[in-house]
Amino acid sequence: MIFISFNPVSNNKLYIQIYNQILSEIQSGAFQIGDKLPAERELCEQFGVSRVPVRQALSALELNGFIYSRQGEGVYVKEFQREAENPQSTLLTESTSPEDIVEARMNIEPLIVRFAALRATEEDIKDLRATIDKMEEETNAGIYVPETDEALHNGIAKASHNDLFISIMAAISNAMKQQEMWKFIRDRTVTRPDYREVNFNEHKLLISAIEKHDEEEAVRIMNFHMGNLYDRYWKG
């Protein structure tokens, strides 16, 4: 076991600070190829943070090719290109962070769905039904299609009949497409069979509440869905 002391971090974008400290130790040679990084719990104690930003940082390091994980064993340093030769490593700081995306969605989407439940027309509901039927077919076929998920949430925004809400959801959708770490974590979590089924059922309940014009139920389900989204991405 290699003993290296990391500095506690503070303020926002914690995972970027953690990422940079661990990467610095890897690039300096303090961690050699094949070395095992400290356990997640130890990293949390050294950085003075919860598990979430540590997992975000480790996911970013894995995405950028500096480490790899072995199920049930830990995380190890892998052979990598130097940062100047690895343009993908700049993706970490060039786009909206996954934290920003989750925070925005958790606070904005319950508000959007309230107005969707109040204002949805028969045409809106027809479109939402068509999308949820498509998602059901995909789930039964054992696949997760991000574009269908995106279409459903954008359809809910459209049903709110608020142009600003529609624009906000379009911006969030665009951020999710551009953020490589978001896609990396999504492909390792939400696409799992157990999550696919749960994800579909939550969306089905959402559309049912909108169809009934039950805004309180729609908000409750969306809050539940967003809470589960956070858990799937950072606690799974």
Residue pairs with C-beta under 8 A, 6 or more apart in sequence:
1 36
1 38
2 30
2 31
2 35
2 36
2 38
4 25
4 30
4 31
4 38
5 46
6 18
6 21
6 22
6 25
6 43
6 46
6 47
7 21
7 47
8 46
8 47
8 48
8 49
9 17
9 18
9 21
9 47
9 48
9 49
9 53
10 48
11 17
13 97
13 99
14 47
14 49
14 53
14 56
15 52
15 53
15 54
15 56
15 57
15 60
15 97
15 99
16 57
16 92
16 93
16 97
17 47
18 43
18 47
18 49
18 53
18 54
18 56
18 57
19 56
19 57
19 60
19 61
19 92
21 47
22 37
22 57
22 58
22 61
23 61
23 66
23 83
25 31
26 61
26 66
26 67
26 77
26 80
27 82
27 83
31 37
31 77
32 77
33 77
33 78
33 79
34 76
34 77
35 76
35 77
36 74
36 75
36 76
37 43
37 58
37 67
37 74
37 75
37 76
37 77
38 46
39 74
40 51
40 54
40 55
40 58
43 54
44 50
44 51
44 54
47 53
47 54
51 234
51 235
52 234
52 235
55 234
56 98
56 99
56 181
56 234
58 67
58 69
58 75
59 181
59 184
59 185
60 92
60 181
61 67
62 68
62 69
62 75
62 184
63 88
63 91
63 180
63 181
63 184
64 86
64 88
64 89
64 91
64 92
65 78
65 80
65 81
65 86
65 88
65 89
66 77
66 78
66 80
66 89
67 75
67 76
67 77
67 78
68 75
68 76
68 78
69 75
69 76
70 76
80 86
83 89
88 180
91 180
91 181
92 181
95 175
95 178
95 179
95 180
96 175
96 178
96 179
97 179
97 181
98 179
98 181
98 182
98 185
98 233
100 175
101 172
101 175
101 176
101 179
101 182
102 229
102 230
102 233
102 234
104 172
105 172
105 226
105 229
106 226
106 227
106 229
106 230
108 165
108 168
108 169
108 172
109 153
109 156
109 169
109 222
109 226
110 219
110 222
110 223
110 226
111 165
112 156
112 157
112 160
112 162
112 165
112 168
112 169
113 156
113 160
113 206
113 209
113 210
113 215
113 218
113 219
113 221
113 222
114 215
114 218
114 219
115 160
115 161
115 162
115 165
115 215
116 124
116 156
116 157
116 159
116 160
116 210
116 218
117 209
117 210
117 212
117 213
117 214
117 215
117 217
117 218
117 219
118 213
118 215
119 159
119 160
119 161
120 128
120 159
120 210
120 211
120 213
121 159
124 155
124 158
124 159
125 159
125 207
125 210
125 211
127 155
127 158
128 152
128 155
128 156
128 159
128 207
128 210
128 211
129 207
129 211
131 148
131 151
131 152
131 155
132 152
132 203
132 204
132 207
134 148
135 145
135 148
135 149
135 152
135 200
135 203
136 200
136 204
138 144
138 145
138 148
139 196
139 197
139 199
139 200
142 193
142 196
143 196
144 190
144 191
144 196
144 199
146 176
146 183
146 186
149 199
149 203
150 173
150 176
152 203
152 207
153 169
153 173
154 166
154 169
154 170
154 173
156 169
156 206
156 210
157 165
157 166
157 168
157 169
157 170
158 166
159 210
160 166
175 182
176 182
176 183
177 183
185 233
186 233
189 195
189 232
189 233
189 236
190 196
190 199
190 232
190 233
195 232
195 236
198 228
202 221
202 224
202 225
202 228
203 225
205 221
206 218
206 221
206 222
206 225
209 215
209 217
209 218
209 221
210 218
